[in-house]
Amino acid sequence: MSTNISMSGNGVLFPHNDEQQAQFDQRFPAILETADQEQPPVTNANLNMAPFTEGDPSFTQQPMLEDESGRPDASTLEWDKSLSSGVVSPSSVA
């Protein structure tokens, strides 16, 4: 599940617009502080706010499962968008 939410890019990505980006930038440091973490568990996360109903887990490049910080780099784990449905449904959001 975390692969589809934070690494695949198989959906409508968050933040989706400038207002969401500003809110994310404002809140993210507090989220890390509350979680008692210095950094998120994934580098360059592709946060899906609405996943597509279907997608084929074919990577667009060679995956990096551990970068210099020991975290996976989600920008290398992105699924091939040409193999995704591009459709969001209530069940895929659930």
C-alpha positions in Angstrom: 0.0 0.0 0.0 2.8 2.5 0.8 4.2 1.9 -2.6 1.0 3.0 -4.3 0.6 6.0 -1.9 4.1 7.4 -1.6 6.2 6.0 -4.3 4.3 5.0 -7.5 3.0 8.4 -8.6 0.0 6.3 -9.8 -2.7 9.0 -9.1 -3.4 12.6 -8.7 -0.4 13.9 -6.9 -0.5 16.1 -3.7 0.1 19.0 -3.6 -2.1 19.5 -6.6 -2.1 23.3 -6.7 -0.3 26.4 -5.3 -2.5 26.7 -2.3 -2.0 23.1 -1.3 1.8 23.5 -1.8 1.8 26.5 0.5 -0.1 24.6 3.2 2.1 21.6 2.9 5.3 23.7 3.2 3.8 25.4 6.3 2.7 22.2 8.0 5.4 19.7 7.0 8.0 20.8 9.6 5.4 20.4 12.4 4.5 16.9 11.1 8.1 15.8 11.3 8.5 17.4 14.7 5.4 15.7 16.1 6.6 12.4 14.7 10.0 12.9 16.3 11.7 12.5 12.9 14.3 14.6 11.2 13.2 13.6 7.7 10.4 11.6 6.0 10.9 7.9 5.5 11.0 8.3 1.7 13.0 10.7 -0.4 11.1 12.7 -3.1 7.8 11.1 -2.2 5.0 11.0 -4.9 2.1 11.6 -2.5 -1.1 10.4 -4.1 -4.2 12.2 -2.9 -6.4 10.2 -5.2 -4.9 6.9 -6.6 -5.9 5.7 -10.0 -8.1 2.6 -10.2 -5.4 0.7 -12.2 -1.7 0.8 -12.8 1.0 -1.5 -13.9 4.0 -1.5 -11.6 6.5 -1.0 -14.4 9.2 1.5 -13.3 10.2 4.3 -15.5 13.9 3.9 -14.5 16.2 1.7 -12.4 14.8 1.8 -8.8 16.9 3.2 -6.0 15.7 1.3 -2.9 18.3 3.0 -0.6 19.9 6.4 -1.2 22.9 7.9 0.7 20.5 8.5 3.7 19.3 4.9 3.7 15.8 5.8 2.4 14.2 4.8 -0.9 14.1 7.5 -3.5 10.5 7.6 -4.8 11.4 9.6 -7.9 13.1 6.4 -9.1 10.2 4.2 -8.2 7.6 6.0 -10.3 5.3 3.7 -12.3 4.9 4.2 -16.0 2.0 6.5 -16.4 1.2 5.2 -19.9 0.2 2.0 -18.2 -2.2 3.6 -15.7 -5.9 4.0 -16.0 -5.9 7.7 -15.3 -9.2 7.2 -13.6 -10.1 7.8 -10.0 -13.1 6.1 -8.4 -14.6 6.1 -4.9 -13.3 2.5 -4.4 -9.7 3.5 -5.4 -9.8 6.4 -2.9 -11.1 4.1 -0.2 
